[in-house]
Amino acid sequence: MRIIDTIPHPDMRISILYMNEKFIVRIEDGPYEQHYKLTKDMASTIEQVKEVVDESFLKSVRETFEQMHQQFKEAYFRNKN
């Protein structure tokens, strides 16, 4: 798996990888990561991958990161006692 491109973003690190004839969008924010695999049927070029990663998509990704953080925080403090 290798990084073939990145998408600039002020808060998140967005990498486009390629492996086994699939594009993988890896989005990182602090200690959390989300990965999305796109088959050739979904996107056959980097430009098509970038079209998927639009403002609306990134808004939902941000919400998922917030949920991940809340879930982790709850689990951490629940098991700390």
GROMACS elastic network, one bead per residue, 0.5 to 0.9 nm:
[ bonds ]
;  ai    aj funct       b0    kb
    1    17     6  0.64283   500
    1    18     6  0.58463   500
    1    20     6  0.82441   500
    2    16     6  0.84406   500
    2    17     6  0.53459   500
    2    18     6  0.59362   500
    2    19     6  0.72040   500
    3     6     6  0.77065   500
    3    15     6  0.64527   500
    3    16     6  0.57357   500
    3    18     6  0.67692   500
    4    15     6  0.77565   500
    4    16     6  0.58351   500
    4    17     6  0.54473   500
    4    18     6  0.67892   500
    4    46     6  0.86578   500
    5    14     6  0.87694   500
    5    15     6  0.60498   500
    5    16     6  0.51335   500
    5    17     6  0.70850   500
    5    46     6  0.79212   500
    6    13     6  0.79136   500
    6    14     6  0.56623   500
    6    16     6  0.57183   500
    6    17     6  0.87469   500
    7    13     6  0.76084   500
    7    14     6  0.53040   500
    7    15     6  0.63724   500
    7    16     6  0.77639   500
    7    50     6  0.76076   500
    7    53     6  0.87248   500
    8    12     6  0.82332   500
    8    13     6  0.73088   500
    8    14     6  0.69143   500
    8    15     6  0.89918   500
    9    12     6  0.56322   500
    9    13     6  0.65564   500
    9    14     6  0.71974   500
   10    13     6  0.81664   500
   11    29     6  0.71610   500
   12    27     6  0.65795   500
   12    28     6  0.56440   500
   12    29     6  0.50812   500
   12    30     6  0.81288   500
   12    62     6  0.88988   500
   13    26     6  0.79804   500
   13    27     6  0.56601   500
   13    28     6  0.50563   500
   13    29     6  0.66183   500
   14    25     6  0.69796   500
   14    26     6  0.57532   500
   14    28     6  0.65038   500
   15    24     6  0.80864   500
   15    25     6  0.58410   500
   15    26     6  0.51576   500
   15    27     6  0.64838   500
   15    28     6  0.85198   500
   16    23     6  0.66963   500
   16    24     6  0.57043   500
   16    26     6  0.63440   500
   16    27     6  0.88620   500
   16    46     6  0.79405   500
   16    49     6  0.81285   500
   16    50     6  0.87672   500
   17    22     6  0.82662   500
   17    23     6  0.56684   500
   17    25     6  0.63661   500
   17    26     6  0.74625   500
   18    21     6  0.67795   500
   18    22     6  0.56992   500
   18    24     6  0.60274   500
   18    25     6  0.88714   500
   19    22     6  0.53962   500
   19    23     6  0.65822   500
   19    24     6  0.75191   500
   20    23     6  0.84149   500
   21    39     6  0.71065   500
   21    40     6  0.69967   500
   22    37     6  0.64738   500
   22    38     6  0.56572   500
   22    40     6  0.63697   500
   22    43     6  0.86032   500
   22    44     6  0.86174   500
   23    36     6  0.82497   500
   23    37     6  0.58290   500
   23    38     6  0.51533   500
   23    39     6  0.65944   500
   23    40     6  0.78997   500
   23    43     6  0.76822   500
   23    44     6  0.82699   500
   23    45     6  0.86730   500
   23    46     6  0.81367   500
   23    49     6  0.76063   500
   24    35     6  0.65407   500
   24    36     6  0.55042   500
   24    38     6  0.61619   500
   24    39     6  0.88065   500
   24    49     6  0.88701   500
   25    34     6  0.80645   500
   25    35     6  0.55720   500
   25    36     6  0.50867   500
   25    37     6  0.64627   500
   25    38     6  0.79707   500
   25    49     6  0.80129   500
   25    53     6  0.85017   500
   26    33     6  0.68913   500
   26    34     6  0.58248   500
   26    36     6  0.66351   500
   26    37     6  0.88417   500
   27    32     6  0.84269   500
   27    33     6  0.55954   500
   27    34     6  0.52266   500
   27    35     6  0.64059   500
   27    36     6  0.85825   500
   27    61     6  0.83756   500
   28    31     6  0.74266   500
   28    32     6  0.58342   500
   28    34     6  0.65733   500
   28    35     6  0.88579   500
   29    32     6  0.54176   500
   29    33     6  0.64174   500
   29    34     6  0.87962   500
   29    62     6  0.87598   500
   29    65     6  0.74642   500
   30    33     6  0.80725   500
   32    65     6  0.70274   500
   32    68     6  0.76847   500
   32    69     6  0.79565   500
   33    65     6  0.80776   500
   34    61     6  0.79639   500
   34    64     6  0.87878   500
   34    65     6  0.82109   500
   38    41     6  0.77839   500
   38    42     6  0.56105   500
   38    43     6  0.62293   500
   38    44     6  0.86859   500
   38    49     6  0.78313   500
   39    42     6  0.52454   500
   39    43     6  0.63374   500
   39    44     6  0.76799   500
   40    43     6  0.51421   500
   40    45     6  0.84022   500
   41    44     6  0.68577   500
   42    48     6  0.83378   500
   42    49     6  0.83575   500
   43    46     6  0.75945   500
   43    47     6  0.84000   500
   43    48     6  0.53257   500
   43    49     6  0.57524   500
   43    52     6  0.86574   500
   44    47     6  0.84824   500
   44    48     6  0.67097   500
   44    49     6  0.78099   500
   45    48     6  0.52564   500
   45    49     6  0.65091   500
   45    50     6  0.88187   500
   46    50     6  0.62243   500
   46    51     6  0.86865   500
   47    50     6  0.50715   500
   47    51     6  0.63256   500
   47    52     6  0.89333   500
   48    51     6  0.50480   500
   48    52     6  0.66329   500
   49    52     6  0.52886   500
   49    53     6  0.66772   500
   50    53     6  0.50786   500
   50    54     6  0.71890   500
   51    54     6  0.59661   500
   52    57     6  0.73149   500
   53    56     6  0.80641   500
   53    57     6  0.58061   500
   53    58     6  0.65312   500
   54    57     6  0.53163   500
   54    58     6  0.62222   500
   54    59     6  0.86757   500
   55    58     6  0.51322   500
   55    59     6  0.61504   500
   55    60     6  0.88415   500
   56    59     6  0.51271   500
   56    60     6  0.65940   500
   56    61     6  0.87610   500
   57    60     6  0.53118   500
   57    61     6  0.62555   500
   57    62     6  0.87169   500
   58    62     6  0.60533   500
   58    63     6  0.85750   500
   59    62     6  0.51026   500
   59    63     6  0.63846   500
   59    64     6  0.87640   500
   60    64     6  0.62238   500
   60    65     6  0.86607   500
   61    64     6  0.50300   500
   61    65     6  0.62493   500
   61    66     6  0.86957   500
   62    65     6  0.50751   500
   62    66     6  0.63228   500
   62    67     6  0.87384   500
   63    66     6  0.50658   500
   63    67     6  0.62912   500
   63    68     6  0.86371   500
   64    68     6  0.60662   500
   64    69     6  0.85542   500
   65    69     6  0.61444   500
   65    70     6  0.86043   500
   66    69     6  0.51247   500
   66    70     6  0.62220   500
   66    71     6  0.86391   500
   67    70     6  0.50760   500
   67    71     6  0.60694   500
   67    72     6  0.84981   500
   68    71     6  0.51613   500
   68    72     6  0.60855   500
   68    73     6  0.84955   500
   69    72     6  0.51681   500
   69    73     6  0.60196   500
   69    74     6  0.85541   500
   70    73     6  0.51097   500
   70    74     6  0.61280   500
   70    75     6  0.86032   500
   71    74     6  0.52045   500
   71    75     6  0.61902   500
   71    76     6  0.85458   500
   72    75     6  0.51134   500
   72    76     6  0.59799   500
   72    77     6  0.86220   500
   73    76     6  0.50953   500
   73    77     6  0.62222   500
   73    78     6  0.84078   500
   74    77     6  0.54267   500
   74    78     6  0.59182   500
   74    79     6  0.85876   500
   75    78     6  0.50586   500
   75    79     6  0.61676   500
   75    80     6  0.84266   500
   76    79     6  0.54848   500
   76    80     6  0.60617   500
   77    81     6  0.70270   500
   78    81     6  0.63878   500
